[in-house]
Amino acid sequence: MLYQTNNVVTDLPMVIYACMGKDIPSKLRLSQIVLATSQWMLLQALTYDDNIISSWGRFRAFMKGANFTDAAEEITDGEIESLETAMKQNSSCGGDLKSLTDRVWMTVNEYREGNPAITDDELRLKISESDLVQYDVAIVTNNCMQHLISESSVETAYKTRETLRKTFGVIINDLIKSGKSDNGTSLDEKMIAYKWIDAGLSTISASMIDPTDIATLLSEQFEFWVKKGDGQVIINFTSTDTKDVTVNIMSGGDKIDELDVVAGGNASWKSTIAVLGGKTLYLDRWRPGFLGLPGTGGGSLVLWVPRAAMGGHLEIEVKLNVS
């Protein structure tokens, strides 16, 4: 049954395109590759269960079987040691936090779909009274305490837990303000959905696995990403804003640069995969507000920049709309 899905999802549509004399869409071919890899990974998980991560050797074999050969071959001894430590901890904290993040977005989206005319204040009240805020955030962050204590001290663990809870508050408020997480690029639902997919892949990226096939799903914002390239990262900004803005460029949580973009103008920013690889890339727009005082236009996680053994090349198109 597992392997029959190809016939319906990809093979049959490709045959129909061919019979009609039409070119087979590249996204359909991409789906065929992604589906085949996903099927293999699911089959291994069903067959071997948690034995896959019982040792580095078995996990390495699993990665190579899933065609992540470069990642398996190039990972360093230090990274292997970190992976082995994580395997021994048997903690689901990261997965639970990821799942909770998904539920935050889905809950906000569900309320807006149920009542498109709902105001921000009404939505904020409903969210505050939901199980998500009253129980789920507290339960999930509490369940992470043992894991946090094992990596630091009790005092630091409690501070980290508080930071996590505040972070979820920021995410919820950001989504409520406009119905979408927005840094001036007006991310639609597909972009937000991709953001969660990409966040879920962040652990894989950190292990030097390069999720380029998944990344191409974001056709609206990626110009292209290739594994083999000149190592450049280029962000092209196009402004339809009515005011000049300054974009703060954040990598791994630290501000590394800023770029001025004039109203209705264009600007480009360049860096390298070597500098940005293996970290989140975050854009934060600042524009004049009331009485001309600067204020943030909001920020949003754009993507996790993969590492590339063969240089890589990434170009991103970003639209800055009226705040």
N, C-alpha and C positions, 0 to 999 in steps of 0.2 A: 504493500500500500504506500509506503514511504516514497519509493522511487517512481510510482505511477503519476505523481503530481507534475512531473516534468512534461508529460504528454499533454496535459490540459493547459497548464500555465504558460509554457513556452513553445514546445515542439509543434503543437497543433496550430497556434497562431502563425508561427514561422512558415509552416507548410502552406497555409492559406495565402500569406503574402506572396510566396514564391509562385504559387499557381496563378495568382492574379497578375503576375509579371511586375510586381512592385518590389522596391528595395526593402529589405528587412530593417526595421528601425534599430539603431544602435542600442537604444535602451532595452529593447527586447533581447538582444544578444547579451547585454550586461545582466539582465534578469536570469538568463540561462546559466551564466557563470556563477552568480551569487547564489542561486537556488541549489546548484550542484554542490557547492561548498557547504552551504547550510545543511543540506541533507546528510552529507558525510559527517559533519560535526555532530548532528543530532543522533545519527546511528551510533557513533562512537560513545556518546553520552549514555544512550539507552543500553548499550552492550556492556560497557566497562564502568559505568557509574562514577563514583569519586576516585576510582583507581587511576583515572587519568591524571589526577594531580597528587598522587601519592608520592611521587618522586620527580626530580627534575628530568631524569632520563625519559620517563613515560610522557611527561608533559611536552618535552622537546619532540618526541616522536609524533605526538598529537599535532603539534604546530606544523611540522614538516608534512604530515599527511594532509593537512588543510591548505597546503601550498604556501605557508608562511615560511618558506625555506630561508630567506635572507635573515629574518628575525632570529630564527633558531641558530643559525651559524654565527651571527655577528654579536650576539648578546655577550656581555662581559662577565667575568667571574664575580664581580661585585653585584651585578644585577641578578645573576643566578642565585647568589646567597640570599638576596632580598626576597626573591620568589620562593625559595625553599622555606624561609622564615614565615612568609605569608601562608604557605601551604600547611605548616605545622600549627599555626594559630587556630585554624578551623573557625574563623570568624565570618559572619555574614553581615557585618556592620556596613561595609561599602555597598553591598547589594541592597540592603534595607534602605539606606539613604537615597540611593538611585531610584528605588521604587517609590519612595515617599515624594521625591522631586517630581516624578511622573504624575503622581496622584494630585499634586498641587495644581499643575497645569490643567489636567483633565477636569478637576473639580470646578475651577474658574470657568473653563470653557463650557462645561455642562450647564452651569447657571446662566451663562450668557445665551446659549442656544435655547434654553427653556423660556427665557424672557429677554428678547433682544433689546427691549426698552428699559431694562433695569439700569438704575443709576449706579455710579461708583459707590456712593454711601450705602445704598441698599445691598449691593453685592458684598461690600466689606462687612456689613452686619451679618449676612447669611453665612459668610465664610467663618466669621468669629464664633458663630453658634454651631458650626459643623463638627463632626467627629474628627475631621482632619486636624483642626486647630486645638480642640479641647482634649483630644486623646492621642492621636496618631503621632504628632510631632514629639510629644513628651515620651511616649512609649519607645519609639525608635531611637531617639537620642539617649534615653536611659539604657537601652539594651547595648549601646555602643560603649558604655562606661568601662567594662572589663577590658575591651580591646584598647581603649584610650589609655587606661592605667598601665597596661602592659608595655606601652610604648613611651610612657613618660612617668610623671609623678601623679599622685592623687589630686593635688592642687591644680596642676596643669590640665589634668583630664576634665575637672569641673569647669575650668575656664574655656576649654575647647568645646565642651557640651553647650555652654551658654552661647558661644560664638555660632555654633551650628544652628541653634534655635533662632538667633537673631537673623542668620542668613536666610532661613526659610521665611521669616517675616518680611525681609526685603524682597524676596522673589514674589511672594503673594501680593505685596503692595504694588510692585512693578507691573505685574500682570493685571491687577485691578484697574490701575490708572487709565489704561487705554484698551484693555481687552487683549493686549499682546505685549510681550517683552520688547521694548523699543529703545533703540539708541539713535533714533533719527533715520533709520533705514526702513522703517515701517515693515517689520517682519510679519509675513502672513502666517497662516496656520501651518502651511507646509514647511516654512522655514523653522518655526518653533518646534514642529514635530522632528525635523532633522536635528535641531539642537539637542534634543533629548537622546536621539539615536547616537549622535556624535559623542555626547557626554558618556553614554554607556560604553563607547569604544575607547574612552580615554585610557583605561588601564591597559588595553591591548596596545595602543599607540605608545604608551610609556615603556612597554616591553619591546619597542622597536618593531612592532608589527605595523604594517603600512596599510590602512584601510582605504586604499584608493578607489576600489570599486564602489564602496558605499558612498564615498565623498562625491562621486559624480552624480548622485541623485539630486544634489542641490544645483540644478541647472541655472536657476535664477541668479545666484550670487557667484558661483565659481566660473571663471573663464576657463581655466583648466588646471589640472594638477598632474604632473608626471613624475615617476620615480627617478628617471634618468634625465638630468638637466644641469643647468649652470649654478644651481644652489640659490637662486634669487627668489625673494618674496616681494611681490609688487601689489600694492593696494591702490586702485584708482577710484577717487572720489568724484561723484557728480552731484552738485548741489542744486536743488530746486527751492532751497530755503530763501526767505526774504531778508535774512540778516547774515552777516559774516559770522562764521563759527570757528572755534578751535577744537580740534579732535585730539583728545589724549589717547595715546596708544599704550596699552598695558600688555605686558607679557609675563605670565606666571605670577600675576598679582602685583607686579611692580610697574610703575610708569617709566617707560624707556624713551619716549619722545612725544612731541606734539606737532600738529600740523594745522596751519591756518588755511581755511577754505572760504573764499569770498562768496557772497550771495549769488546764486545762479552760475557759479564758475566750476572749474575742474582743478583737481590737484592730484598728485601722485606721491606715494611714500614707498621707499624701498628698504629692504633689509635682506637677511639671508636665512636659509634653513638652518645653518650652523648656529645662529644666534637664537632663533625662535623655536626650533624643533624640540618636540617633547614637552611643550608647554601650551597653556591656553593663550589665545589671542583675544583681547578685549578692547572695544572701542568706546570711548566716553566723549560725547559732544557737549561743548559749552557754548552758549550763545547769550547775548545781552537780553536781560529780562526787564522787569519793572524798574523804572527810573534809570535804565541803562546799566543796572548792576548785573554782573555775570551770574549765570545759573546753569546747572547741569540740564542737558536735554535728555538725560537718561542714558544708561549703558546696557549693553547686552553681550553675552558671550557669543562670539562669532564662530569660532571653531577651535579645535585642538590641532595644532600644527604637527603633522607626522614627522618623524625622522626619516631620512633617506640615505641609504648607503651609497647610492649612485648620484648624489648631488641633489636631485629633485628640482622642481620648479613649480611655484604656486602664484597664480594671479587671481585677485578678487576684485569684483566690481561692487562698489558700495554707493547707494543713493542716500543723500541727505535731504529729507523732506522737511516741510514746515513743521515746527514743533507745536 
